[in-house]
Amino acid sequence: MIRVAAEGCLTLLTLDRPDKANALTEAMLSDLIAAVTDAAGQHALILTGTGRVFSAGADLDAAKAGLATSPLWEDLSSAIARFDGLTIAALNGTCAGGACGMMLACDLRIAAPSAKLFYPVMKLGYLPQPSDPSRLTRIAGPAVAKRILLAGDKLTADDALQAGLFDALDEDPVALARRWAGDAVSADHAHVAGIKRMIPDC
């Protein structure tokens, strides 16, 4: 349910469970963590999905069985944040719930114009992943973070672009992500990592 494709110095990770809106299971989270870790040394990493939804978050049955509070979510976002190449979320559609964590941990975020973003932790009675509120606040500010996490607002792609949560909208997010990754893929890995370290996470 996770497809991994190495394209030279770029790795493309694809959530491939479109019949379930790419809802994430424990096995899928573990596979994603392993894939990000295995991609160490690559110059760029792109995350995307198949179908009309990037990810609906946790699989409903798995969430009720305890996945909603699993440390695997934080392990995944931390692995993405530690990746020393360029990371791009190419959102083919809506990103919801716990799936927001991996998107927020990426350096850049491109979305299809039809995408929506929501994180219904207030409604569902769960706390968000530990690092997500701070990343959300750093990217979009406290008002937007409260709007999403406390008010449960569902942002359209245009809303998210205006808030800075999406960096661009494109009908083919993966194609644009590949273009944006072009310079990093062509550069020396140490140069990519060095520049990334120079940019403050704020």
N, C-alpha and C positions, 0 to 999 in steps of 0.2 A: 504493500500500500504506500510505500515510499520509493520513488524511483530516483536513482542517483546516476547522473551523467557527467563524466569528466570531459570537458571540451578544451584540451590543452591546459592552460593555467587557470581555467574557470571551472567551477563545479556548479551544476544545476540540480537542485533538490526539488522534487515535485510531489506534492500530496496527491495521491491517486486513489481516492475512494469517492468518486463523484456521486454514486448512488446514495451515499449517506452524507452528502454535502461536505465531504472531506472532514467529517467529525473525527476527532483524534482519540485513539485508544492508548492504553498503556504501552502496548507493543510498538505503536507508531511513534510515540514520544521517545521511547528507548532507541528506536532505529534512527530517528532524527538526531538525537544526541550523538550517537555513534558516527553518523554520516558527517556531521559538522566537525567532530573531533578528527575523523579520518582525513578531512579536507585540509588539515593544517599544512601550511606551505603553499597552498594555492593562492593566487593573487586576488581572486574574487569569488564570491559565493552568491548565487541567486536562489531565492526561495519563491516557489509559485505553486499553483494547484491546477488540477484538471476540472473541467466543467464550468458551471456558472458561479460557484462559490469558492473562495479561497479556503476557508474553513469555518464551520459552525461552532468551533471550540470543542469541548469535551463531548465524546459520545454519551448520549443521555443515560443509557444503562450503566456504563462504566462510571459516569459521574456519581450516580446514586450509590454505586458500590465503593466509592471512596476516591475515585480518580480526581474529582474536583479539588481535593485538598492535597494531592500528591506532590512531593518535592520535585518530581520530574519536570513540572512546568518551569520551575525556577532554574533547574539544572540546564534545561534547553536554552532559555533566554541568556543565562550566564555563559554558556558555550558559544553562542552567537556573538555576545558582547566581547568575549575574549579573542575571537578570531582576528588575526592580525592583518588580514586583507580587507578589501572593500566588500561590504555586505549590502545586498539590495533585496528588498521585498517587492516582488512583482505580483501584485494582487490581481488575479484574474476576476475576482468578484468580492463579495462581502467577507469581511473579517470580523468574527464575533468571539466574545468570551475569552477563554484562556489563550486562543490563537493570537490575540492581540499582543501577547508577551513577546513572541518571536518577531513580530513586525516592529514593535517598539525598540527591540534590541538591535535592529539593522541600522546601518549608516544612512541609507536612503530608502524611500518608499514611493513606488509608482503604482497607480491603481487604474483599473478599467473605469470608465465614466459611470457605469452602472453600480459600482461597489458602494456598500454602506459599511459603517463601522459602529459597533456597539459592544458594550461590556456589562451585561446585566447582573452584576454581582449583588446589587442592592435588592433587586427583585427575587433572586434565587437564594439569598441568604448566605452566600459565601464571601469570604474576604478575597480581594484580588491577590495575585502573586506578589510577594514582598517588594520586588523591584519595580513593578509596573507603575504604581502611582507616581514615584519619583521620576521615572523616565517620561511618563506622560506629561508631568508638570514641566520638566525641563524643555520638552519639545514644544508644547502648546500653551503652557501657562496654567496657573492654578484654577482660573475660572473655567477653562475648557475641561480640565481634569475633573472638577466638581460636577460639571454638566454631564459628563459621561458616567462617572462612577457613582455619584450621589443621586442625580436626577434621572439617570437611566436613559438619557437622550440618545437617539439613533441618528448619527451624522450621515448625511449624503456625501458623495465623493466631493462635490463642490464645497460643502461645509468643511470637510477634513482638509481640503487643499487650502482654503482660506485660513484655517487654524494652524497650518504648518505641519499637520500630521501626515499629509501626503505631499510629496515634492513635485509630482506631476501626474496628470491624467493622460492615458493613452489607450487606444483601442487594442493595442498589442503590447502590454506591459513588459513581456519578456524580451521582445525585440528592442525596446527602448533601454531596458536594463543591460542588454548585451552591448549596446552602443555606449552607454555610460561607463561600462566596465572596460571599454576598449583600451584606454591609456594604461590602466592598472595591469591589464593582462599583458600588455606589451613591455611593461617596465620590469626592472629587477625587483624580486620579492622584497629584498631588504629596503629598497627605496619606498615601496608601497607601505610597508610596515612603519618605516621611519616617519613618513608624512602623517600617517594615521595617528601615531603617538603624539605628534605636535599639535593636533587639534583637540582643544579641551572639550570634555564631555559636559556641556552646560547648555 
